[in-house]
């Protein structure tokens, strides 16, 4: 019974992550990212955006962001570091989804 509950909880968490929007972010330092993004409550000055599976876009190629310094697939960033958010093109969205699977 307890194992079933844990499996259901894991599946619910996976479904929540899948439902988060996938956006292209342009950062203040001109870095272009594609990521699932979730707004989180935070104190002033603290990171308030959770990036899930963030990747860089370099020449249309998707690569894991900061893979040379961490294996984390969830990172936090302050929204004031983001210049703009846009929807990815269908091609980039498909490449991203294939990459993170």
ZIURSUL-V904179 format. One record per residue. NEAR is the number of other ideal C-beta (glycine too) atoms within 12 Angstrom. Layout:
# ZIURSUL-V904179
near->NEAR
near->NEAR
This chain:
# ZIURSUL-V904179
near->7
near->8
near->9
near->10
near->11
near->12
near->13
near->14
near->14
near->14
near->14
near->14
near->16
near->15
near->12
near->15
near->23
near->17
near->14
near->22
near->22
near->34
near->30
near->32
near->34
near->19
near->26
near->16
near->13
near->15
near->24
near->30
near->40
near->41
near->41
near->33
near->33
near->27
near->20
near->20
near->12
near->17
near->9
near->10
near->10
near->15
near->23
near->21
near->31
near->27
near->41
near->32
near->32
near->38
near->36
near->30
near->31
near->16
near->10
near->18
near->16
near->31
near->23
near->26
near->32
near->21
near->17
near->9
near->9
near->12
near->11
near->16
near->20
near->24
near->29
near->22
near->31
near->21
near->25
near->15
near->23
near->28
near->17
near->16
near->25
near->20
near->16
near->27
near->15
near->11
near->15
near->28
near->24
near->17
near->23
near->33
near->19
near->12
near->24
near->24
near->10
